[in-house]
Amino acid sequence: MVKGYGDTHAQGEKNYEAIMAALPALRGKTDAALRLKKLREAALADDTGEKLARALADEGANRPAGALANGPV
């Protein structure tokens, strides 16, 4: 997920951190691996992070503190 440099790298790091923050919400679910895969795919799906934001909301995962309103995390 984290690749490139500059803004691309920064966005990848934010996406990674958001997914790691969502892990407690997935813990104990029988399909946690599939849900994690869907979050990863959403993170890689667009440059804006909108798909990841929607996927995180679907999982009931909150955005980390300091997240931008228009960013994925």
C-alpha positions as CSV (number, residue, x, y, z in Angstrom):
1,M,0.0,0.0,0.0
2,V,2.8,2.4,0.8
3,K,4.6,3.2,-2.4
4,G,6.1,6.0,-4.4
5,Y,7.3,9.2,-2.9
6,G,5.9,12.6,-1.9
7,D,2.1,12.9,-1.8
8,T,1.7,9.3,-3.1
9,H,3.8,7.9,-0.3
10,A,2.1,10.1,2.3
11,Q,-1.3,8.9,1.2
12,G,-0.2,5.3,1.3
13,E,1.0,5.7,4.9
14,K,-2.3,7.3,5.9
15,N,-4.2,4.5,4.3
16,Y,-2.0,1.9,6.0
17,E,-2.5,3.6,9.4
18,A,-6.3,3.8,8.9
19,I,-6.4,0.1,8.2
20,M,-4.3,-0.8,11.2
21,A,-6.6,1.3,13.3
22,A,-9.5,-0.7,12.0
23,L,-8.1,-4.0,13.1
24,P,-9.8,-3.9,16.6
25,A,-13.2,-3.6,14.9
26,L,-12.4,-6.7,12.8
27,R,-11.1,-8.8,15.7
28,G,-13.2,-11.8,16.5
29,K,-15.2,-11.8,13.3
30,T,-15.2,-15.1,11.4
31,D,-14.6,-13.3,8.1
32,A,-11.9,-10.8,9.4
33,A,-9.4,-11.8,6.7
34,L,-11.9,-11.2,3.9
35,R,-12.9,-7.8,5.4
36,L,-9.2,-6.8,5.8
37,K,-8.7,-7.8,2.1
38,K,-11.6,-5.5,1.1
39,L,-10.1,-2.6,3.0
40,R,-6.7,-3.1,1.4
41,E,-8.4,-3.3,-2.1
42,A,-10.3,-0.1,-1.3
43,A,-7.1,1.7,-0.2
44,L,-5.5,0.8,-3.6
45,A,-8.6,1.5,-5.6
46,D,-8.3,5.3,-5.9
47,D,-6.0,8.2,-5.2
48,T,-8.5,10.2,-3.3
49,G,-9.2,7.7,-0.6
50,E,-12.9,7.9,-0.9
51,K,-13.4,4.2,-1.4
52,L,-11.3,3.4,1.7
53,A,-13.3,6.0,3.7
54,R,-16.6,4.3,2.7
55,A,-15.1,0.8,3.4
56,L,-14.0,1.9,6.9
57,A,-17.4,3.4,7.6
58,D,-19.0,0.1,6.5
59,E,-16.8,-1.7,9.0
60,G,-17.8,0.7,11.7
61,A,-14.2,1.8,12.0
62,N,-13.6,5.3,13.1
63,R,-11.1,7.6,11.4
64,P,-7.9,8.2,13.5
65,A,-7.6,11.5,15.3
66,G,-6.2,14.2,13.0
67,A,-7.7,12.7,9.8
68,L,-8.6,15.2,7.1
69,A,-12.3,15.6,6.3
70,N,-11.6,15.0,2.6
71,G,-9.0,12.3,2.9
72,P,-9.5,8.5,3.4
73,V,-8.2,8.5,6.9
